């Protein structure tokens, strides 16, 4: 399931109470090889290019990220293991592995882990502006504060379950992370869609936009159901796009 959420009047009303000013240091800092400690767990940079950044969040059971928004970037949240309740000002979405929410800029949201052992969540940010953060409410007293600074960074990676993409992808066609089978590859023809797309999961463009003729199917960093993609009329060829595919193991075993 992919939930697409657009900002509501309540989001804009709350955002207007804050001075929106991205933290310049957070936007330019190289987070590779660093884990950022959070009061709800930790997060680290999983993959980044010039257009998107993908982070892995580990949220401990019963803890939640702040109710926050990003005024300049779209966010896709994808559950990799455990169970999560993603709340906006006006809605709640219960997510299990392979489920996702796509949050357009300015949507206030919070993610709470509700499963024993917590949850792992992939957060894909477009564009990669880590300092673009407005905290509305927070159970740890961080309302109105900017992104964590260097005193929260750790390079002692053995303390954490640290598995960035370059450690997982070894040249094979598929690889595993938590409760998800993943595949990263380039698509440019209808034959690629027919032969390489994994049904029952989701797909995210990490480089390029998925465009069929004049129709935008999925923007960079935007999550789409693979089955929805299969249902779209596809031309013989289209601009190349690098797709990250994710399928929960549960759906693989049920085939």
NORQUI-V851104 format. One record per pair of residues at least 6 apart in sequence whose C-alpha atoms are under 6 Angstrom apart, sorted by sequence separation. I is the first residue (numbers start at 1). J is the second residue. D is the distance in whole Angstrom. If there is no record, write none. Layout:
{{I;J;D} {I;J;D}}
This chain:
{{36;42;6} {47;53;6} {86;92;6} {113;119;6} {137;143;5} {175;181;6} {176;182;6} {211;217;6} {36;43;5} {47;54;5} {86;93;5} {136;143;5} {175;182;5} {210;217;5} {35;43;6} {46;54;5} {85;93;6} {135;143;5} {174;182;6} {210;218;5} {35;44;5} {46;55;5} {85;94;5} {135;144;5} {174;183;5} {45;55;4} {84;94;6} {209;219;5} {44;55;6} {84;95;5} {209;220;5} {44;56;6} {83;95;6} {208;220;6} {43;56;5} {83;96;5} {43;57;4} {206;220;6} {42;57;6} {205;220;5} {206;221;6} {42;58;5} {81;97;5} {131;147;6} {205;221;5} {41;58;6} {80;97;5} {204;221;6} {41;59;5} {79;97;5} {204;222;6} {40;59;6} {41;60;6} {79;98;6} {204;223;5} {40;60;6} {79;99;6} {88;108;6} {203;223;6} {78;99;6} {88;109;4} {203;224;5} {78;100;4} {87;109;5} {202;224;6} {212;234;6} {40;63;5} {77;100;5} {87;110;5} {202;225;4} {203;226;6} {77;101;5} {86;110;6} {202;226;5} {76;101;6} {86;111;4} {201;226;5} {76;102;4} {85;111;6} {212;238;6} {75;102;6} {85;112;5} {199;226;6} {75;103;5} {84;112;5} {199;227;6} {74;103;6} {84;113;5} {74;104;5} {83;113;6} {84;114;6} {74;105;5} {83;114;6} {73;105;5} {83;115;5} {72;105;6} {82;115;6} {208;241;5} {71;105;5} {207;241;6} {70;105;6} {71;106;5} {207;242;5} {70;106;5} {206;242;6} {69;106;5} {82;119;4} {205;242;6} {206;243;6} {69;107;5} {81;119;5} {205;243;5} {69;108;4} {81;120;5} {204;243;5} {68;108;5} {80;120;5} {204;244;5} {67;108;6} {68;109;6} {80;121;5} {203;244;6} {67;109;5} {79;121;4} {203;245;4} {67;110;5} {78;121;6} {202;245;6} {66;110;6} {78;122;5} {190;234;6} {202;246;5} {65;110;5} {77;122;6} {201;246;6} {65;111;5} {77;123;5} {190;236;5} {201;247;4} {64;111;5} {76;123;6} {189;236;5} {64;112;4} {76;124;5} {189;237;4} {63;112;6} {75;124;6} {188;237;6} {75;125;5} {188;238;5} {62;113;6} {74;125;6} {188;239;6} {61;113;5} {62;114;6} {74;126;5} {188;240;4} {61;114;6} {73;126;5} {187;240;6} {59;113;6} {61;115;6} {73;127;6} {187;241;5} {61;116;6} {186;241;6} {61;117;6} {186;242;4} {61;118;4} {185;242;6} {60;118;4} {185;243;6} {59;118;6} {184;243;6} {59;119;5} {184;244;5} {58;119;6} {183;244;6} {58;120;5} {70;132;5} {183;245;5} {57;120;6} {70;133;5} {182;245;5} {57;121;5} {69;133;6} {182;246;5} {56;121;6} {69;134;5} {181;246;6} {56;122;5} {68;134;5} {181;247;5} {55;122;6} {68;135;4} {180;247;6} {55;123;5} {67;135;6} {68;136;5} {180;248;4} {54;123;6} {67;136;6} {179;248;6} {180;249;6} {54;124;4} {67;137;5} {179;249;6} {53;124;6} {66;137;6} {53;125;5} {66;138;4} {52;125;6} {52;126;5} {52;127;5} {53;128;5} {51;127;5} {52;128;5} {126;221;6} {11;107;6} {2;99;6} {4;101;6} {81;178;6} {1;99;5} {2;100;5} {3;101;5} {4;102;5} {5;103;5} {6;104;5} {80;178;6} {81;179;5} {2;101;5} {7;106;6} {80;179;6} {7;107;5} {27;129;5} {27;130;5} {26;130;6} {27;131;5} {26;131;5} {23;131;4} {22;131;5} {22;132;5} {37;152;5} {36;152;6} {36;153;5} {35;153;6} {46;164;4} {35;154;5} {46;165;6} {34;154;6} {34;155;5} {98;248;5}}
